[in-house]
Amino acid sequence: MRFLICALVLGSTFSMVQAQTPAPESRGWQTLATEGQPTARHEAALVGFQDNLYLLGGRRINPVDVYDPDTNVWTAKSETPLELHHFQGVVVADAIYLMGAMTGRYPKETPLEKVVVYYPKEDRFDFVHSIPASRRRGGAGAVYHNGWIYLIGGITNGHVDGCRSWFDRYDPKTGVWEILPDAPHQRDHFQATVIGNRLYAAGGRVTSKRDNAVFSQTISKIDVYDFEAGQWLPPEQCPDLPTERAGNSVIAIDGKLVIGCGESADQKQAHDEIEVYDPAIDRWSAWPSLLQGRHGTGLVRIGDSLFTASGSGNRGGGPELTTTERLVLSQ
């Protein structure tokens, strides 16, 4: 393993200007009357692969559900080889890597010992490379950049305790695992994405059932890593999430950071807010809210539309949803 040294990054400070007007190209979310439905589940991953939605994992053993926007049909594929949840799916070539996954029941779920890969064309799962024992965790953020999968944060002991600020990268071809400088903040139950040459780790919380703080310790600060500099930006140069939540979904769209869904101690209902950060002008805006708040799923762009599906409608484990929503991004 190779340890890298983190240095301070100098630059301008974000000013946190917030605009609460919908994106002009957006016409509001629509609940689709699909043929078939996704399996009700949460703590799963919704991934875009070759213009289809793939819903993988979640509590219990579930099939992989695939949605084709051209036909408006959901189709059930193979079941996962074991219960897999609390991971972010990462597409690499012809495969989906289930990074940072856990198995087992609440509250003491167990991180996996190996990386699990799903091959959509073959409808097949495989256990590939071992994860170093000292770096195993679930509920982490994951992104793919320049041949590496980067894993950020996570929790080592289910929902009991063990939230980390760890930052690693993994070569899906060789199995090489490298330890990088810790992120500025510990966090779990969140997602990450890449915009340009920077990684954004947004939302999440410090989960600690041991301290009776499962939902309450949400994180407002977004951690930003500059790949070119090989450094995390200082917190004062990073934006704050307007609505704190964990179990949230994150996606990059046209150079903007889009954050939706989630759960928090502030409300029983899952979050429906869609908040968008534009790094080019250091400004937040609000896109139309979901028709049904949800957490433990994802946001996927296919063509001119943004999709979400399944998830939990309230804070915690239910009700698990079977709906599919779409937001048209352009006329």
N, C-alpha and C positions, 0 to 999 in steps of 0.2 A: 504494500500500500504506500501511496505517496502523499505526504502531508504538505500542503501549500500554505504559505504565509500571507495573511491578509493585511493590506496597507490601507490607509485612509484615502478616500476619493474626494477631491475637491471639486466644487462646481456650484452652480446657482441653487438657491433654495426654492422649493415649491411653495406657492402662496395660498393654495387651497381656495380657489374661487369656485363656487357651486352654482350651476345653472339648472333650474328645475323645469325646463321645457322639454317635451318629447323630441326625439330625433325627427326631422321633417320627413324623412323617407318612410317612417314607420306608420302603419295604419291600425295598430292594435293587435293583440293576441287573439287567436281563434282556436277553439277546441275542435279538433278534427273528428269527424265521424268515420273512423277507420274500419276496414274489414279485418276483424280480429283485434285483439288488444294485447299490449305488453303484460307480462306477468306482474301482478302487484308485488312490489318490493321496494326496499330503500337500502341505503349504504351500498349502492351499486354504481357502475360506471356506464355512462352513455357516451358512445364513441362514434365518430363519423369515419366510415371506411368505404371508399369507392362509391360515393353518393348514396349510401344507405346508412341508417342508424343501427348501431349494435348496442343492445342493452345486456350487460354481463354482470353476473354475481349478485350480491345482495344477501340479506339474511336468509338462512336455509339454503338448500341446494335447488337452484333454479336452472331452467333452460336458457340458452342464449336466444334472445328475441331480436329479430331483424325486421326493420321497417323500410319499405321501398317507397319513397315519395312519388314515384312515377305511377305506381299501381295503387297506392294508398292501402297497402296490405302489410299486416304484421304476421311473421312466420316464426314458429318455434323451432330451434335447432337443438344441438346436443346440450345436455346438462353439464355443469361444471363437475370436475372430478371429486371435489369436496366443497364444503361451504366456504365461499370466498367473499369477503366484503371489506369495506373501508380502503379502497384503492382507487388510483387514477389510471385509466387506460391510456396507453401511449402507442400510437401507430408507428411501426418501423417496417418499411417495405411491404411485404405481404402478410404481416403479422400484427397482432395487438398484444402488447406486453402489459400484464396486470401488476403494476408496480406498487409496493408498499401494502400488500394485502395482509389481512388477518383472517383467522378462522375461529370457530367456537362461539359460545354464547356470552351474552352480556352478564356481568361487567368485566370478566377477566378473559378477554379474547387473546389469542396467541398469534404473534407474527409468524409468517411462513419462513421455512428454512431455505426454500428455493424460489427462483423466479418462475412464474407461470406464464405461458404464452398460448394464445389462441390463434389458430390459422383459419381465417374465415372461408377461404376457398375449399379447404378440406374439412371444415367443421370439426376441427380436432384441437384438443388441448395437449400441451406437453410441459413437463417440468424440466427446465434447462439448468442454468448455472446456480451454484450455491451462493447464498448471501452470507457474508461474514457474520459469525454469531454475535459479535459485538455491535453490529449495525442493523440488526433486524428490528423492524417496527411497522406499524400500520398507520392508516390515517394521514399519510404523507402526501405532499404535492409532487408531481412528476412531469417532466417535459423532455422532449427530444431536440437536440441541437448539435449539428455538425458531427454526427456519428455516435454521440453519447446520449444515454438517458441520465438525466440529473434528478436526484431524489432529495427533497427538502423537508425538514422537520419530521413530524410523526410522533407516535407514542409507543412505548415498549411493553406496557402492561395493561393492554385493553383499555378500559375506561377507568381503571383504578388510579394509576399514576404513571409517571415516566415520560412526560412530554419532553421533546428534545428540540434543539436548534440545529441538529445535524444537517450537513450538506455533503452529498456524495455524488460520484458519477460512475456509471456502469457501461461497459462496452458490450452491447448485445451480441456482437460477433465472437468475441474471445472470452467473455466472462470476467475480464479484468475489472476490479472494483477499486476505486481511488477515493480517499477521504480528503475533502476540501474544507476550507475555512467555514466554521459555523456561521449560520445566519444571525443577524442581529437579535431576532426574537425566537423564543420557543413557540411552536404552534402545532396543532393537529386538527383534523377534521376541516380541511380546506383544499383548494386546488391552486395550481400554478399554470402560467402560460409564458410564451416568449413573444416579445414585440421587438422587431429589429435585432439588435445585438444585446438585448437585456431580458432577464428573467424577472417575472413579477410573481411573488408569493402573497396571496391576498385572502383576507378573512381568517377564519379559524379561531381557535381558543386554546387555553391550557386546561385540559380535562383532568379532573382529580376527584373521583368519587370518594377517595380516602378523606378528602377535606370537605366533602359535601359540596363540591363545586364542579358539577358535571357540565352545566350550561352557562354559568355566570361569567367565566373569565375569558370573554371574547377579546379580540385584538383589533384595534383600529388601524395601527400602522401597517402599511404594505412594505415588505422587504423587496429591494431591487438589487439584482446582481448584474454587473457589467461583464459580459464574457470577454470583451476585448481587453479590458484592464485586469481581469481576473480578480475582481474585488467586489464586495458588497458596498453599495452606497451608504454613507452615514445616514442615520434615521432622519436627521433634519433636512435631508435632500429628497426624502421619499414622501409620497402622499398618504393621507389618512382616509380610510374608508368611511363615507358618510353614515352608513347604517351598519353597525357592527353585527356580524352573524358568523356562525360556523356551519359546517355541512353545506356550504355554498358551492355554486358552480362558477367557473371562470373560463373565459374564452377571449382570444384576440380577434378583433374584426376591423379591418382596414386601418391598422395602426392604433387602434383604441383598445383599452382594457375594459371588458364587459363583465360585470359581476351580478349574479342573480341568485334567487332561491336562498335557502339557509334556515337556521333555527337559532333562537337565543332565549335567555331567561326573561327577556322583556315582554314576551307575548307567547300565548299558547299556540296560535296559528303559525305555521311555517311562513317565512318571508316571501312576498311576491314582488318586491322591489327589483328593478333592473337599473343599476347605476353604472355609468360609463365615464371612464377617465381618458382624457386625451393628453398624452405626454407632450405633444408638440406645443400645446398652448397652456399646459398645466391647469386644466379646468375639468370639473365634473359636470355631467348633465344627467337627466333622468329620461329613460326610455319608458314606454308604456309598461305598466305592471302586468304580471301574469294574471290570468283569470283565476287560477288556483295556486296559492303559495305551496311550496314543496321544498324538501331538502333531501340530501342523499342521492342525487342524480347528477345530470350534466346538462350543458348547453352545447348544441352542435349546429354549425352552419352548413347547409347544403344548398348550393346555388344562391338564389336571392332570398332564402328563408332561414330563420333561426328556429330550432326545434328544442323542446324538452319533453320528457315523458316519465311516467312512473314517479317514484319518490314517496315520501311521507308528507301528509297534509298538515300535520301538527308537529310541534316539538316532541322529540322522542320517537317511539316506534310505530305510530299509526295516526290516522288510518293510511294504509298503503294504497297508492293510487294506480289506476289503469288508464288514465287519460293521456292524450298526446296533444300538445299545444304547439302552434306555429305563429311566428311573427314575420310578416313579409317586410324585407328591408328596402326594397326598391319597387317602383311601379313596373 
